[in-house]
């Protein structure tokens, strides 16, 4: 039986970086707030994604909170691109430093959230949840904030016969907490997105044979990761304000030189030189080397050709190099960042399997079957990604005004006001929700923008003793130019600034 209702000002779902900062801001407003988290600890995606080679593709000095100057100065990163382990340590440090755990409830899954209103202006969310012991409880809150993440519902890919596979099967998005040793094992990795790319380079150093099943080749730029040199990190900290300001002006939230010159303004040799410089620097700033790479097809082609040439330079086997070359528009998906991925295919123990034309027919007890050929392996690694953006939200029975179900509202695709609010769902906020910059940006920066807006909005409502805010249908189509029941221009302008 459920326990009696508990009444809160705000309930936050998720204890990743979004949920932690949201709790911090709401606590400072003096609101009775609780965070509900399915996992047994903080960290969100970095709690679950523990696969070999897991690492952030944003430089660690930028993939960090900016709201606390003291936190910025005291935390020491070990290398340019932090590993999963180090990022999780940082998340736990933040939770302890700001005493956030006292308002968090772990090992608890939210199953439903229903909105009800006593009259036209007052309403609340009734949120039901279940812990891992099977005990249910219910909380009522005026405000509900979904900090569930964009990439938090693993896509397990329903391969026929996968239950017949004789060996262990792992998903990169829900990796075991104990270390998995692939030494001397024959391993199959299915998927070559960011997780698959990182796992490939790490597992290849252990496995006796590694088969990498690729449907779509991705553009990959080098990280050129390395430990910080003595004094280097402090130099960045001394200029942190300028770095953060530059990042906020960049389209992807990553500090980089603002380039206004199109690729067409340079000769082929000059373009080559600029591409090579960014390639050697490493990281996502490669996409900003010219101002028109995402606007002009011919300019875009020059960047794509440069990367394909680098692939053929590195990969010894011409056929494998050809398979690794993307045929899509450069930058249409988020670039992948890694070290030594292409060189990994020069190992005799690593085989690239192209499944674009002939997909995986099934998985038998011995391994994947492609075009009639069985690939005998001891272990399977599914790097098949996530039910992105909407997956976790759709797994919860969320109902707004008049019992409107979120899954029905989004039957033809998600619509939101800037990824922050959904028409028909009063006092419901989504952090980096569908329609926001989210995964096309530095997530920490996007999270802080959203949390600041949400907390500012709630603070405004509290000062005016207002009870409700709701996006209109027109706000969803006009990217946030209208918000219902917001009468003060401060909040209106804040919404427009997005």
Buried (B, 14 or more C-beta within 10 A) or exposed (E): EEEEEBEBBBBBBBBBBBBBBBBBBBBEBEBBBBBBBBBEBBBBBBBBBBBBBBBBBBBBBBBBBBEBEEBBEEBEBEBBBBBBEBBBBBBBBBBEEBEBBEBBBBBBBBEBBBBBBEEEEEBBBBBBBBBEEEEEBBBBBBBBBBBBBBBBBBBBBEBEBBEEBEBEBBBBBBBEEEEBEBEEBBBBBBBBBBBBBBBBBBBBBBBEBBBBBBBEBBBBBBBBBEEBEEEEBEEBBEEBEEBBEBBBEBEBBBBBEEBEEBBEEBEEEEBBEBBEEBBEBBBBBBBBBBBBBBEBEEBBBBBBBBBBEBBBEBBEEEEBBBBBBBEEBBBEBBBBBBBBBBBBBEEEBBBBBBBEEEEBBEBBEBBBBBEEEBBEBBBBBBBBBBBBBBBBBBBBBBBBBEEBBBBEBBEEEBBBBBBBBBBBBBBBBBBBBBBBBBBBBBBBBBBBBBBBBBBBBBBBBBEEEBBBBBBBEBBBEEBBBBBBEBEEEEBBEBBBEB
